[in-house]
């Protein structure tokens, strides 16, 4: 058997898989610098876990559903008051979709963004001084 045949056989019989948390982490890192997102929100269990952990969970507020060739995401964010929600949504779609495709080869087929709150930067900064700080850094 030649090296070419071995490589083709090996490639045809092998799979690359990603844990949902890995895709959520890529998404979380991808949106860190998108202007207008004050925070990612998680569920009650995420918020309780953050009080125990010393480090913030970058996947907080992100749910990923990953298949062999595709991924879908649900994001929950706090929007900065006065910012264009539609533009931020477009930026999220582009940045997250591009980074996941580039890093994993998966096609992102759906991203749902739920805006759970809207605050001014000043309100958010005041709130972020509390132990419940969940800012996207």
Buried (B, 14 or more C-beta within 10 A) or exposed (E): EEEEEEEEEEEEEEEEEBEBBBBBBBBBBBBEEBEBBBBBBBEEEBEEEBEEEEEBBBBBBBBBBBEEEEBBBBBBBBBBBEBEBEEBBEBBBEBBBEBBEEBBEBEBEEBEBEBEBBBEBEBBEEBBEEEEBBBBE
